[in-house]
Amino acid sequence: MEKYPETVLTKDKKGNLEVRNLVSRGHFVMYDYRDVKAFKQVEGNKKKIYLKDENGQISEYYIIPLKAGNRSLLITPEKAEEKTRKVWNEKTKKEDDLWKT
């Protein structure tokens, strides 16, 4: 058994020791969906998150809140985005590119 520092170890619900292992690191973009007229969140507070790792590979997920308020479900879309998306920036009141260059 390899020796790991205490700072990277955790225990699961059964008390088994586990290592928190970095899979990738990068940047992310998250947005939610809003009603056009009232600008209130729609579709049960659904969100979408894009993760970009250090190699530029992008993963995308829908974040669906579960009824237990502190839990969410990540769902991968059936088909990856083919066109470049833009998002509304409420702070600047302008559209933004999904990824800033």
DSSP file (Angstrom, degrees, kcal/mol; ACC not computed):
  #  RESIDUE AA STRUCTURE BP1 BP2  ACC     N-H-->O    O-->H-N    N-H-->O    O-->H-N    TCO  KAPPA ALPHA  PHI   PSI    X-CA   Y-CA   Z-CA
    1    1 A M              0   0    0      0, 0.0     2,-0.1     0, 0.0     0, 0.0   0.000 360.0 360.0 360.0 130.1    0.0    0.0    0.0
    2    2 A E        -     0   0    0      1,-0.1     2,-0.5     0, 0.0     0, 0.0  -0.453 360.0-119.8 -72.9 145.8    1.3    3.4   -1.0
    3    3 A K        -     0   0    0     -2,-0.1    -1,-0.1     0, 0.0     0, 0.0  -0.779  32.1-173.6 -91.0 125.5    1.7    6.0    1.7
    4    4 A Y        -     0   0    0     -2,-0.5     5,-0.1     1,-0.0     2,-0.1  -0.870  31.0-100.7-115.0 149.9   -0.4    9.2    1.2
    5    5 A P    >   -     0   0    0      0, 0.0     3,-1.8     0, 0.0     4,-0.3  -0.387  31.1-118.5 -66.3 148.7   -0.3   12.4    3.3
    6    6 A E  G >  S+     0   0    0      1,-0.3     3,-1.4     2,-0.2    -2,-0.0   0.802 109.3  69.7 -55.4 -31.7   -3.1   12.7    5.8
    7    7 A T  G 3  S+     0   0    0      1,-0.3    -1,-0.3     3,-0.0    -3,-0.0   0.676 101.4  44.2 -66.4 -17.8   -4.3   15.9    4.0
    8    8 A V  G <  S+     0   0    0     -3,-1.8    12,-3.0     2,-0.0     2,-0.3   0.355  96.3  96.4-106.5   4.3   -5.5   13.9    0.9
    9    9 A L  E <   +A   19   0A   0     -3,-1.4     2,-0.3    -4,-0.3    10,-0.2  -0.701  42.9 164.7 -98.4 147.3   -7.2   11.1    2.9
   10   10 A T  E     -A   18   0A   0      8,-2.5     8,-3.4    -2,-0.3     2,-0.4  -0.924  28.9-121.9-147.2 169.8  -10.9   10.8    3.7
   11   11 A K  E     -A   17   0A   0     -2,-0.3     6,-0.2     6,-0.2     2,-0.0  -0.949  18.8-136.5-120.0 141.2  -13.3    8.1    4.9
   12   12 A D    >   -     0   0    0      4,-2.3     3,-1.9    -2,-0.4     6,-0.0  -0.197  44.0 -84.1 -81.2-177.2  -16.5    6.9    3.1
   13   13 A K  T 3  S+     0   0    0      1,-0.3    -1,-0.1     2,-0.1    -2,-0.0   0.762 131.3  52.1 -61.3 -26.1  -19.8    6.3    4.9
   14   14 A K  T 3  S-     0   0    0      2,-0.1    -1,-0.3     0, 0.0    -3,-0.0   0.476 121.1-106.8 -89.1  -2.7  -18.6    2.8    5.9
   15   15 A G    <   +     0   0    0     -3,-1.9     2,-0.2     1,-0.3    -2,-0.1   0.506  69.1 147.7  91.4   4.2  -15.4    4.1    7.4
   16   16 A N        -     0   0    0      1,-0.1    -4,-2.3    -5,-0.0    -1,-0.3  -0.543  51.3-114.8 -75.2 138.3  -13.1    2.9    4.6
   17   17 A L  E     -A   11   0A   0     -2,-0.2     2,-0.3    -6,-0.2    -6,-0.2  -0.528  38.5-178.5 -74.8 136.0  -10.1    5.1    3.9
   18   18 A E  E     -A   10   0A   0     -8,-3.4    -8,-2.5    -2,-0.2     2,-0.5  -0.935  23.2-129.3-134.1 156.5  -10.0    6.8    0.5
   19   19 A V  E     -A    9   0A   0     -2,-0.3     2,-0.9   -10,-0.2   -10,-0.2  -0.916  18.4-132.8-106.2 129.7   -7.6    9.1   -1.4
   20   20 A R        -     0   0    0    -12,-3.0     2,-0.5    -2,-0.5    -2,-0.0  -0.749  34.2-166.6 -79.0 108.2   -8.9   12.4   -3.0
   21   21 A N        -     0   0    0     -2,-0.9     2,-0.4     0, 0.0    -2,-0.0  -0.867  18.9-128.0-107.3 125.5   -7.3   12.0   -6.4
   22   22 A L        +     0   0    0     -2,-0.5     3,-0.1     1,-0.2    -2,-0.0  -0.570  25.5 177.9 -70.6 124.2   -7.1   14.9   -8.9
   23   23 A V        -     0   0    0      1,-0.4     2,-0.3    -2,-0.4    -1,-0.2   0.850  65.3 -26.4 -93.7 -46.1   -8.4   13.9  -12.2
   24   24 A S        -     0   0    0     29,-0.0    -1,-0.4    30,-0.0     2,-0.3  -0.976  54.0-146.4-160.7 167.7   -8.0   17.2  -14.0
   25   25 A R        +     0   0    0     -2,-0.3    29,-1.3    -3,-0.1     2,-0.3  -0.982  39.9 102.9-139.2 147.1   -7.9   20.9  -13.3
   26   26 A G  E     -B   53   0B   0     -2,-0.3     2,-0.3    27,-0.3    27,-0.3  -0.841  60.0 -49.0 178.7-139.8   -9.0   23.9  -15.3
   27   27 A H  E     -B   52   0B   0     25,-2.4    25,-3.8    -2,-0.3     2,-0.3  -0.777  39.1-156.4-124.4 166.7  -11.7   26.5  -15.6
   28   28 A F  E     -B   51   0B   0     -2,-0.3     2,-0.4    23,-0.2    23,-0.2  -0.969  10.5-157.5-143.3 160.5  -15.5   26.4  -15.7
   29   29 A V  E     -B   50   0B   0     21,-2.1    21,-3.1    -2,-0.3     2,-0.4  -0.993  16.3-175.3-134.0 131.1  -18.6   28.4  -16.8
   30   30 A M  E     +B   49   0B   0     -2,-0.4     2,-0.3    19,-0.2    19,-0.2  -0.985   5.7 170.9-127.5 139.1  -22.0   28.0  -15.2
   31   31 A Y  E     -B   48   0B   0     17,-2.5    17,-2.9    -2,-0.4     2,-0.2  -0.980  16.4-149.7-140.8 158.3  -25.3   29.5  -16.2
   32   32 A D  E     -B   47   0B   0     -2,-0.3     2,-0.4    15,-0.2    15,-0.2  -0.612  27.0-105.0-114.4-179.1  -28.9   29.1  -15.2
   33   33 A Y        -     0   0    0     13,-1.0     9,-2.2     9,-0.3     2,-0.3  -0.921  35.3-168.8-113.3 132.2  -32.1   29.6  -17.2
   34   34 A R  B     -E   41   0C   0     -2,-0.4     7,-0.2     7,-0.3     2,-0.2  -0.894  28.0-106.2-124.1 149.9  -34.2   32.7  -16.7
   35   35 A D     >  -     0   0    0      5,-3.0     4,-1.6    -2,-0.3     5,-0.0  -0.525  28.4-134.4 -68.6 136.4  -37.7   33.8  -17.8
   36   36 A V  T  4 S+     0   0    0     -2,-0.2    -1,-0.1     2,-0.2    -2,-0.0   0.861  99.0  36.8 -64.3 -37.9  -37.5   36.5  -20.5
   37   37 A K  T  4 S+     0   0    0      1,-0.1    -1,-0.2     3,-0.1    -2,-0.0   0.944 131.4  22.8 -83.3 -50.8  -40.1   38.8  -18.9
   38   38 A A  T  4 S-     0   0    0      2,-0.1    -2,-0.2     3,-0.0    -1,-0.1   0.586  89.8-135.1 -95.6 -11.1  -39.6   38.5  -15.2
   39   39 A F     <  +     0   0    0     -4,-1.6     2,-0.3     1,-0.2    -3,-0.1   0.799  56.3 142.2  57.0  32.7  -35.9   37.3  -15.3
   40   40 A K        -     0   0    0      1,-0.1    -5,-3.0    -5,-0.0    -1,-0.2  -0.734  61.7 -90.2 -97.9 152.5  -36.7   34.7  -12.6
   41   41 A Q  B     -E   34   0C   0     -2,-0.3    -7,-0.3    -7,-0.2     2,-0.2  -0.319  48.4-164.4 -61.0 141.1  -35.1   31.2  -12.7
   42   42 A V    >>  +     0   0    0     -9,-2.2     4,-0.7     4,-0.2     3,-0.7  -0.654  55.3  41.4-118.6 176.6  -37.2   28.7  -14.7
   43   43 A E  G >4 S-     0   0    0      1,-0.2     3,-1.0    -2,-0.2    -1,-0.2   0.863 128.4 -56.0  53.6  46.2  -37.3   24.9  -15.0
   44   44 A G  G 34 S-     0   0    0      1,-0.2    -1,-0.2    -3,-0.2    -2,-0.1   0.842  99.3 -60.2  61.7  35.3  -36.8   24.1  -11.4
   45   45 A N  G <4 S+     0   0    0     -3,-0.7    -1,-0.2     1,-0.2    -2,-0.2   0.768  82.7 175.6  64.2  28.2  -33.6   26.1  -11.0
   46   46 A K    <<  -     0   0    0     -3,-1.0   -13,-1.0    -4,-0.7     2,-0.3  -0.357   5.1-174.4 -63.4 144.1  -31.8   23.9  -13.6
   47   47 A K  E     -BC  32  63B   0     16,-2.0    16,-3.1   -15,-0.2     2,-0.4  -0.863  17.1-140.1-132.4 167.6  -28.2   25.1  -14.5
   48   48 A K  E     -BC  31  62B   0    -17,-2.9   -17,-2.5    -2,-0.3     2,-0.4  -0.996  14.5-166.4-131.1 140.6  -25.6   24.1  -17.0
   49   49 A I  E     -BC  30  61B   0     12,-2.9    12,-2.4    -2,-0.4     2,-0.5  -0.987   6.5-161.6-129.2 136.7  -21.9   23.9  -16.3
   50   50 A Y  E     -BC  29  60B   0    -21,-3.1   -21,-2.1    -2,-0.4     2,-0.5  -0.963  10.0-161.4-113.1 131.2  -19.0   23.6  -18.7
   51   51 A L  E     -BC  28  59B   0      8,-3.3     8,-2.6    -2,-0.5     2,-0.5  -0.951   2.7-165.6-115.0 131.3  -15.6   22.4  -17.4
   52   52 A K  E     -BC  27  58B   0    -25,-3.8   -25,-2.4    -2,-0.5     6,-0.2  -0.967  11.4-153.1-118.3 120.5  -12.4   23.0  -19.3
   53   53 A D  E >   -B   26   0B   0      4,-2.4     3,-2.2    -2,-0.5   -27,-0.3  -0.225  38.3 -88.1 -85.0 179.6   -9.4   21.0  -18.2
   54   54 A E  T 3  S+     0   0    0    -29,-1.3   -28,-0.1     1,-0.3    -1,-0.1   0.667 127.4  54.7 -63.8 -17.2   -5.7   22.0  -18.5
   55   55 A N  T 3  S-     0   0    0      2,-0.1    -1,-0.3     0, 0.0     3,-0.1   0.397 119.5-107.1 -94.8   1.2   -5.6   20.5  -22.0
   56   56 A G  S <  S+     0   0    0     -3,-2.2     2,-0.3     1,-0.3    -2,-0.1   0.452  70.4 146.7  87.1   0.8   -8.6   22.5  -23.3
   57   57 A Q        -     0   0    0     -5,-0.0    -4,-2.4     1,-0.0     2,-0.5  -0.551  37.1-147.5 -71.5 131.2  -11.0   19.5  -23.3
   58   58 A I  E     -C   52   0B   0     -2,-0.3     2,-0.4    -6,-0.2    -6,-0.2  -0.877  15.4-173.0-109.3 132.3  -14.5   20.6  -22.4
   59   59 A S  E     -C   51   0B   0     -8,-2.6    -8,-3.3    -2,-0.5     2,-0.4  -0.939  10.1-159.3-115.6 143.5  -17.1   18.6  -20.5
   60   60 A E  E     +C   50   0B   0     -2,-0.4     2,-0.3   -10,-0.2   -10,-0.2  -0.965  11.7 175.3-129.0 145.4  -20.6   19.8  -20.1
   61   61 A Y  E     -C   49   0B   0    -12,-2.4   -12,-2.9    -2,-0.4     2,-0.4  -0.998  27.9-131.8-145.0 143.3  -23.3   18.9  -17.6
   62   62 A Y  E     -CD  48  75B   0     13,-3.1    13,-2.3    -2,-0.3     2,-0.6  -0.801  24.1-144.6 -86.4 139.7  -26.8   19.9  -16.6
   63   63 A I  E     -CD  47  74B   0    -16,-3.1   -16,-2.0    -2,-0.4    11,-0.2  -0.935  17.8-173.0-108.3 112.3  -27.2   20.5  -12.9
   64   64 A I  E     - D   0  73B   0      9,-3.1     9,-2.9    -2,-0.6   -18,-0.1  -0.921  19.6-134.0-110.4 113.6  -30.6   19.3  -11.7
   65   65 A P  E     - D   0  72B   0      0, 0.0     7,-0.3     0, 0.0     2,-0.2  -0.414  20.3-140.0 -64.9 138.3  -31.5   20.1   -8.1
   66   66 A L        -     0   0    0      5,-2.7     5,-0.3     2,-0.4     0, 0.0  -0.504  27.1-102.2 -91.9 167.5  -33.1   17.2   -6.3
   67   67 A K  S    S+     0   0    0     -2,-0.2     2,-1.0     3,-0.1    -1,-0.1   0.850 110.4  79.6 -61.1 -34.7  -36.0   17.5   -3.8
   68   68 A A  S >  S-     0   0    0      1,-0.2     3,-2.2     2,-0.0    -2,-0.4  -0.679  91.0-138.4 -71.6 107.2  -33.5   17.2   -0.9
   69   69 A G  T 3  S+     0   0    0     -2,-1.0    -1,-0.2     1,-0.3    -2,-0.1   0.598  93.3  55.3 -50.8 -21.6  -32.4   20.8   -1.1
   70   70 A N  T 3  S+     0   0    0     -5,-0.1     2,-0.3     2,-0.0    -1,-0.3   0.219  98.2  74.6-100.0  16.3  -28.7   20.1   -0.6
   71   71 A R    <   -     0   0    0     -3,-2.2    -5,-2.7    -5,-0.3     2,-0.3  -0.955  52.7-176.6-130.6 147.8  -28.3   17.7   -3.5
   72   72 A S  E     -D   65   0B   0     -2,-0.3     2,-0.4    -7,-0.3    -9,-0.0  -0.948  19.7-132.8-138.0 159.4  -28.1   17.9   -7.2
   73   73 A L  E     -D   64   0B   0     -9,-2.9    -9,-3.1    -2,-0.3     2,-0.5  -0.948  14.1-145.9-114.0 131.8  -27.8   15.5  -10.1
   74   74 A L  E     -D   63   0B   0     -2,-0.4     2,-0.4   -11,-0.2   -11,-0.2  -0.862  18.3-173.4 -97.2 129.3  -25.3   16.0  -13.0
   75   75 A I  E     -D   62   0B   0    -13,-2.3   -13,-3.1    -2,-0.5    -2,-0.0  -0.984  18.4-138.6-124.8 129.4  -26.5   14.9  -16.4
   76   76 A T        -     0   0    0     -2,-0.4   -15,-0.2   -15,-0.2     4,-0.0  -0.704  31.8-112.2 -82.7 135.2  -24.4   14.8  -19.5
   77   77 A P        -     0   0    0      0, 0.0   -17,-0.1     0, 0.0     3,-0.1  -0.291  17.9-123.4 -63.0 151.8  -26.2   16.0  -22.6
   78   78 A E  S    S+     0   0    0      1,-0.2     2,-0.4     2,-0.0    -2,-0.0   0.887 100.2  28.7 -61.6 -38.7  -27.0   13.3  -25.2
   79   79 A K  S    S-     0   0    0      0, 0.0    -1,-0.2     0, 0.0     3,-0.1  -0.982  87.7-121.8-126.6 134.7  -25.2   15.5  -27.8
   80   80 A A        -     0   0    0     -2,-0.4     2,-0.0     1,-0.1   -21,-0.0  -0.371  45.8 -85.4 -69.5 152.9  -22.3   17.9  -27.1
   81   81 A E        -     0   0    0      1,-0.2    -1,-0.1    -2,-0.1     3,-0.0  -0.349  39.7-172.2 -58.3 133.4  -22.8   21.5  -28.2
   82   82 A E        +     0   0    0     -3,-0.1     2,-0.3     2,-0.0    -1,-0.2   0.720  65.8  51.9-100.9 -27.2  -21.9   22.0  -31.8
   83   83 A K  S    S-     0   0    0      1,-0.0     2,-0.4     0, 0.0    -1,-0.0  -0.775  94.2 -97.8-110.6 158.2  -22.2   25.8  -32.0
   84   84 A T        -     0   0    0     -2,-0.3     2,-0.2     1,-0.0    -2,-0.0  -0.566  41.5-144.4 -74.4 127.2  -20.6   28.4  -29.8
   85   85 A R        -     0   0    0     -2,-0.4    13,-1.4    -4,-0.0     2,-0.3  -0.553   7.7-154.3 -90.0 154.9  -23.0   29.6  -27.1
   86   86 A K  E     -F   97   0D   0     11,-0.2     2,-0.3    -2,-0.2    11,-0.2  -0.909   9.3-153.2-121.0 155.7  -23.2   33.1  -25.7
   87   87 A V  E     -F   96   0D   0      9,-2.5     9,-3.1    -2,-0.3     2,-0.4  -0.919  20.2-111.5-127.9 154.3  -24.6   34.0  -22.2
   88   88 A W  E     -F   95   0D   0     -2,-0.3     2,-0.8     7,-0.2     7,-0.2  -0.724  22.6-150.4 -84.8 131.4  -26.2   37.1  -20.8
   89   89 A N  E  >> -F   94   0D   0      5,-2.8     4,-1.9    -2,-0.4     5,-1.1  -0.888   7.0-167.8-103.7 104.5  -24.1   39.0  -18.3
   90   90 A E  T  45S+     0   0    0     -2,-0.8    -1,-0.2     1,-0.2     5,-0.0   0.801  84.5  57.4 -63.2 -30.2  -26.6   40.7  -15.9
   91   91 A K  T  45S+     0   0    0      1,-0.2    -1,-0.2    -3,-0.1    -2,-0.0   0.918 119.4  27.5 -68.4 -43.5  -23.8   42.9  -14.4
   92   92 A T  T  45S-     0   0    0     -3,-0.2    -2,-0.2     2,-0.2    -1,-0.2   0.578  99.3-131.5 -94.3 -10.7  -22.8   44.5  -17.7
   93   93 A K  T  <5S+     0   0    0     -4,-1.9     2,-0.3     1,-0.3    -3,-0.2   0.852  73.3 102.4  59.7  37.2  -26.2   44.1  -19.4
   94   94 A K  E   <S-F   89   0D   0     -5,-1.1    -5,-2.8    -7,-0.0    -1,-0.3  -0.925  78.9 -95.8-140.3 163.9  -24.5   42.7  -22.5
   95   95 A E  E     -F   88   0D   0     -2,-0.3     2,-0.3    -7,-0.2    -7,-0.2  -0.564  39.1-161.0 -79.0 149.6  -24.0   39.3  -24.1
   96   96 A D  E     -F   87   0D   0     -9,-3.1    -9,-2.5    -2,-0.2     2,-0.1  -0.932  23.2-107.2-126.9 151.4  -20.7   37.5  -23.3
   97   97 A D  E     -F   86   0D   0     -2,-0.3   -11,-0.2   -11,-0.2     3,-0.1  -0.488  32.6-120.1 -68.1 150.4  -18.8   34.7  -25.0
   98   98 A L  S    S+     0   0    0    -13,-1.4     2,-0.5     1,-0.2    -1,-0.1   0.922 102.9  35.1 -59.3 -44.9  -19.0   31.5  -23.1
   99   99 A W  S    S-     0   0    0    -70,-0.0     2,-0.3    -3,-0.0    -1,-0.2  -0.954  81.8-141.7-115.9 122.1  -15.2   31.4  -22.8
  100  100 A K              0   0    0     -2,-0.5    -4,-0.0     1,-0.1    -2,-0.0  -0.596 360.0 360.0 -76.9 140.4  -13.3   34.6  -22.4
  101  101 A T              0   0    0     -2,-0.3    -1,-0.1     0, 0.0    -2,-0.0   0.435 360.0 360.0 -96.1 360.0  -10.0   34.7  -24.4
